Amino acid sequence: MSFGTMAFFSKALGRPKSYSIILPDYEGATGGPYPVLYLLHGRSDDHRAWTHWTSLDRYVRRLPLIVVMPCGERSFYCNTVEGDRFEDYLMQDLMAHIEGSYNVLKGREHTAIGGLSMGGYGAMKLGLKFPERFGSVGAHSSAFAVARKAWDEPTEREMRRIFGPADSPARAENDPWVLAERLAKEPERLPTLYIDCGTEDFLLECNREFHAHLNRLGIAHTYQEFPGTHCWEYWDQHIQDSLAHHCKALGIEPAA
């Protein structure tokens, strides 16, 4: 396949932003149009992480799928209360840029979003907040409780910068628990949801709690636990599970 790092000017952020992209070019590839997976990185990484630390390029080699990996910095993919509008960057600027620059299939039935840790939270938050844009969501080892949890003081200062004080409207607008409750009233709008977490991961409990919350709401989803910690060895293995989920949801068949 073809892989590269590109940059474009984001109006929401007021500056250029880079993203990585994988384009299909296997033997017999048609040139598109192709469905798109937006794959989000974790809090300590950037847009290069997925291709640097996993064999993602090998796992998608036979898939008629474009994979876009944006840089979300440490924003949790939100319009931060004191700072940048990363949600608008992704949902407005980046998606419009991708659809205008590459031969992609448009519409929720052709669009997936996934991620790990901060990116897993971001994928679930955006998938539930904008169900008209995504048909499939994949979340690994996700920080689902970030907008509602009490943190140590240095981390809490950063969370207040992103989400505002504990009772702020921004907390609710970026809380997957709240977003799931709202969308449960319109189940026909739900994307298909995939969640997994390692059994030795420090975020395991909040993943279990979110899984239980979805069950209480009657929201269909796939939830799995596997041996492993919060590490790239785990994500390298289980990105293959979420890819299979996305392919089934979007009707993607691997090339021969």
C-alpha positions in Angstrom: 0.0 0.0 0.0 0.9 3.7 -0.2 1.7 5.4 3.1 2.5 9.1 3.7 2.3 12.0 6.1 0.4 15.0 4.8 -0.5 18.5 6.1 -3.2 21.0 5.5 -4.5 24.2 7.1 -7.1 23.8 9.7 -9.5 26.7 10.1 -10.7 25.5 13.5 -7.1 25.4 14.9 -5.8 28.3 12.9 -2.6 26.5 11.8 -1.4 23.6 9.6 -1.9 20.1 11.0 -0.3 16.9 9.9 -1.9 13.5 9.5 -0.8 10.1 8.3 -2.7 8.1 5.7 -2.6 4.6 4.3 -4.0 4.2 0.7 -4.8 0.8 -0.9 -2.6 -0.1 -3.8 -2.7 -4.0 -3.7 -2.6 -5.8 -7.0 -6.0 -5.3 -8.7 -6.9 -2.3 -6.6 -9.5 -0.2 -8.5 -8.4 3.2 -7.2 -11.6 3.6 -5.3 -13.8 5.0 -4.1 -13.0 3.4 -0.7 -14.5 3.5 2.8 -12.5 5.4 5.4 -11.3 4.5 8.9 -10.2 7.5 11.2 -7.8 6.0 13.7 -7.0 8.0 16.8 -3.8 7.9 18.9 -3.4 8.0 22.7 -2.5 10.9 25.0 1.3 10.5 24.8 1.6 10.0 21.0 0.9 11.6 17.7 -0.4 10.7 14.2 2.7 8.5 13.5 2.2 6.1 16.5 -0.1 3.5 14.9 2.2 2.9 12.0 5.4 3.1 14.1 4.4 0.8 16.9 2.1 -1.7 15.2 2.0 -3.7 11.9 -1.1 -1.8 10.8 0.1 -1.5 7.3 0.4 -5.3 7.1 -3.1 -5.8 8.6 -4.8 -3.5 6.1 -2.7 -4.6 3.1 -5.5 -6.5 1.4 -8.4 -4.2 2.5 -10.1 -1.8 0.1 -9.9 0.8 2.9 -8.3 4.2 3.5 -6.9 4.7 7.0 -6.5 8.3 8.2 -4.5 9.0 11.4 -4.9 12.6 12.6 -2.8 14.3 15.3 -5.0 15.2 18.3 -2.1 16.3 20.6 -3.4 16.0 24.2 -6.9 17.3 23.5 -9.0 14.2 24.0 -10.4 15.2 20.6 -12.5 17.9 22.2 -13.2 21.6 21.7 -11.2 22.5 24.8 -12.6 25.0 27.3 -9.3 26.8 27.5 -7.6 26.2 24.1 -8.1 24.6 20.8 -11.1 23.3 18.9 -9.9 19.7 18.1 -13.4 18.3 17.7 -14.1 20.9 15.0 -10.7 20.2 13.5 -11.5 16.5 13.1 -15.3 16.6 12.3 -15.3 19.7 10.1 -11.8 20.4 8.6 -10.1 17.0 8.4 -13.1 15.0 7.2 -13.9 17.6 4.5 -10.3 17.7 3.5 -10.1 13.9 3.2 -13.4 13.7 1.2 -12.2 16.5 -1.1 -8.7 15.1 -1.6 -9.1 11.4 -2.0 -11.4 9.0 -3.8 -13.6 8.1 -0.8 -17.1 6.7 -0.3 -19.1 9.3 1.7 -21.7 8.6 4.3 -21.9 6.9 7.7 -22.3 3.4 6.1 -18.8 3.9 4.6 -17.1 5.6 7.6 -15.6 4.2 10.8 -13.7 5.6 13.7 -11.4 3.9 16.2 -8.6 4.5 18.7 -6.8 3.5 21.8 -6.8 5.0 25.3 -7.4 8.8 24.8 -8.2 7.9 21.2 -10.6 5.1 22.3 -12.4 7.7 24.4 -12.4 10.1 21.4 -13.7 7.5 19.0 -16.6 6.5 21.3 -17.4 10.1 22.1 -17.4 11.2 18.5 -19.3 8.1 17.4 -22.0 8.6 19.9 -22.1 12.4 19.4 -22.2 12.3 15.6 -23.9 9.0 14.8 -24.9 10.4 11.4 -21.2 10.5 10.5 -20.0 7.0 11.6 -21.3 3.5 11.0 -18.7 1.8 13.1 -16.8 2.6 16.3 -13.8 0.7 17.8 -12.3 1.5 21.2 -9.3 -0.2 22.8 -8.2 0.3 26.4 -10.3 3.5 26.6 -10.3 6.4 29.1 -14.1 6.5 29.0 -14.4 8.1 32.4 -12.0 11.0 31.7 -14.7 13.7 31.8 -16.3 12.5 35.1 -13.4 11.1 37.1 -11.5 12.9 39.9 -7.8 13.0 39.1 -4.5 13.9 40.9 -3.9 17.6 41.0 -1.5 17.9 38.0 -3.8 15.8 35.8 -6.9 17.6 37.1 -5.5 20.9 36.0 -5.2 19.6 32.5 -8.7 18.1 32.6 -10.1 21.5 33.7 -8.4 23.1 30.8 -10.1 20.6 28.4 -13.5 20.0 30.1 -13.9 22.9 32.5 -15.0 22.5 36.2 -16.7 19.4 37.4 -20.3 20.7 36.8 -19.6 22.5 33.5 -21.8 21.8 30.4 -18.7 20.8 28.5 -18.3 17.7 30.8 -21.8 16.4 29.9 -21.3 17.2 26.2 -18.1 15.1 26.1 -19.2 12.3 28.4 -19.8 9.0 26.7 -22.1 7.9 29.5 -24.4 10.9 28.8 -24.2 10.6 25.1 -25.1 6.9 25.2 -28.1 7.7 27.4 -29.3 10.3 24.8 -28.8 8.0 21.8 -30.4 5.0 23.5 -33.8 6.7 22.8 -33.0 6.5 19.1 -31.4 3.0 18.7 -31.8 3.1 14.9 -29.2 5.9 14.8 -26.5 3.9 16.7 -23.3 2.9 15.0 -22.0 -0.6 15.7 -19.8 -0.5 18.7 -16.7 -2.6 19.6 -14.8 -2.3 22.9 -11.9 -4.3 24.3 -9.5 -3.9 27.2 -6.6 -5.9 28.7 -7.2 -7.7 32.0 -4.1 -6.1 33.6 -4.9 -2.6 32.2 -5.3 0.2 34.8 -8.4 1.3 32.8 -10.1 -2.0 32.9 -12.6 -1.0 35.6 -13.9 2.0 33.7 -14.3 -0.2 30.6 -16.3 -2.7 32.6 -18.4 0.1 34.0 -19.1 1.5 30.6 -19.9 -1.9 29.2 -22.4 -2.4 32.1 -23.9 1.1 31.4 -24.5 0.1 27.7 -26.1 -3.1 28.8 -28.4 -1.2 31.2 -29.4 1.1 28.3 -30.0 -1.9 26.0 -27.4 -0.7 23.5 -26.0 -3.5 21.4 -22.2 -3.7 21.4 -19.3 -6.1 21.4 -17.2 -6.2 24.5 -14.1 -8.3 25.0 -11.3 -8.7 27.6 -8.0 -10.2 26.7 -4.8 -10.8 28.6 -2.5 -7.7 28.5 -1.7 -4.3 29.9 -1.9 -0.7 28.6 0.8 -1.3 25.9 1.6 -1.5 22.2 2.0 -5.2 22.3 -1.7 -5.5 23.3 -2.9 -2.9 20.7 -0.8 -4.4 17.9 -2.6 -7.7 18.4 -6.1 -6.4 19.0 -6.3 -3.7 16.3 -6.9 -6.8 14.2 -10.1 -7.5 16.1 -11.5 -4.0 15.7 -10.5 -4.0 12.0 -12.6 -7.2 11.5 -15.5 -5.4 13.3 -15.2 -2.4 11.0 -15.0 -4.6 7.9 -18.2 -6.4 8.9 -20.0 -3.2 9.7 -19.0 -1.4 6.5 -19.3 -4.5 4.2 -15.6 -4.6 3.4 -14.2 -7.8 1.9 -10.4 -8.4 1.8 -9.0 -8.7 -1.7 -7.9 -12.1 -2.9 
